[in-house]
Amino acid sequence: MQEKQNGQREAEKKEETLDIKKEIMSWIFYILFVVALTYLIIHFVGQRTVVDGRSMEDTLHNGDNLIVEKLSYRFGDPKRFDIIVFPPKGSPKEFYIKRIIGLPGETVQIDEEGTIYINGEVLEENYGKETILNPGGAAEPITLGDDEYFVLGDNRNNSRDSRDREHVGNIKRKDITGRAWVRIWPLSDLGFLKHQ
């Protein structure tokens, strides 16, 4: 009888140990799944970024927290007036946020009065905070390559953008991280960003 009870206890202990191992394996699988899903979302779907500086005022402000979505450019091309995120030349860990003005194959020029021309025609837009005082490298016509974009900050006189050929210049398609999609902070400005 005693041997039978001891055998039952050992079987119960083995079953408990097996249950604990199953529970641990279940948790390990769950944690690995969450880590893998987080990695995929951050690298292929979207990421959070913080605006640093005044170059996109009045659209975006210093300290705004944004979600940058990465999916739309996997299935389509960036469009004029999209707000994009990209690293400047020589700074792969730093990111700028600007608005697309010129598209691949177009010629962009800014005259002394601050008027923007695309292929010789005035660009109709209302994003610029003020008249451009310094056309920079765009004082002369800039013809964009098949995979290049010309970007400006909305705060045109306080923005390092494609006019600065040394630090920014034309943005290659492969360097665009994503499109600014939604502002999540401050809560008073929570909402989707206007692109077009």
C-alpha positions, 0 to 999 in steps of 0.5 A, spaced: 500 500 500 505 504 502 509 503 495 502 504 491 502 511 495 509 513 493 508 511 486 502 516 486 506 521 489 512 520 484 507 520 478 503 527 481 510 530 482 512 528 475 506 531 472 507 537 476 514 538 473 511 537 466 506 542 467 511 547 470 515 546 464 509 547 459 508 553 463 515 556 462 515 554 455 509 557 454 511 564 457 518 563 453 514 562 446 509 568 448 515 573 450 519 571 443 513 572 439 512 579 442 519 581 441 519 579 434 512 582 433 515 589 436 521 588 432 517 587 425 513 593 427 518 598 429 523 596 422 517 595 417 511 598 419 512 604 424 516 608 429 515 614 434 520 620 433 520 627 436 521 633 433 527 637 435 527 644 432 523 649 429 524 648 421 517 645 420 513 650 424 507 652 424 505 645 422 510 641 427 513 644 433 519 642 437 517 637 442 511 634 438 511 626 438 509 623 432 508 616 429 512 615 422 509 610 418 513 606 413 508 601 409 505 606 404 512 607 401 513 600 400 507 600 396 507 606 392 512 612 391 512 619 396 508 624 393 509 632 393 507 635 400 508 629 404 512 630 410 518 625 410 523 623 415 530 621 413 537 622 415 542 628 413 548 626 409 553 623 414 549 622 420 545 616 419 543 616 426 540 623 426 533 624 422 530 630 419 523 631 418 521 635 412 516 636 406 517 634 399 517 639 394 520 636 388 519 629 385 524 625 381 525 628 374 523 635 376 527 641 375 526 646 382 528 653 382 527 658 387 528 666 385 530 672 389 523 673 391 522 666 394 518 664 389 518 656 388 518 654 380 517 646 378 519 645 371 519 653 370 512 653 373 510 657 380 508 651 385 501 653 388 502 651 395 501 654 402 505 650 407 511 655 407 511 660 414 514 666 410 517 668 404 524 665 402 529 669 403 535 665 401 534 660 396 541 657 397 543 652 392 536 652 389 537 659 386 540 655 380 535 650 377 536 643 380 534 637 376 532 631 380 534 624 378 530 618 377 530 617 385 531 624 388 526 628 392 527 636 393 525 637 400 523 644 404 521 645 412 515 649 412 519 654 416 523 656 410 527 661 413 529 657 419 530 650 416 536 646 413 533 642 407 535 641 400 537 648 399 543 646 403 547 641 398 553 640 403 548 637 409 542 635 406 541 636 398 537 632 394 534 626 398 534 619 395 528 614 395 532 609 399 534 614 404 527 616 406 525 612 413 517 613 412 512 618 412 510 622 418 503 620 420 500 622 426 501 626 432 501 623 439 503 628 443 501 633 446 494 631 447 491 637 445 494 636 438 493 629 437 491 627 430 493 625 423 498 630 419 495 634 413 500 632 407 496 634 401 
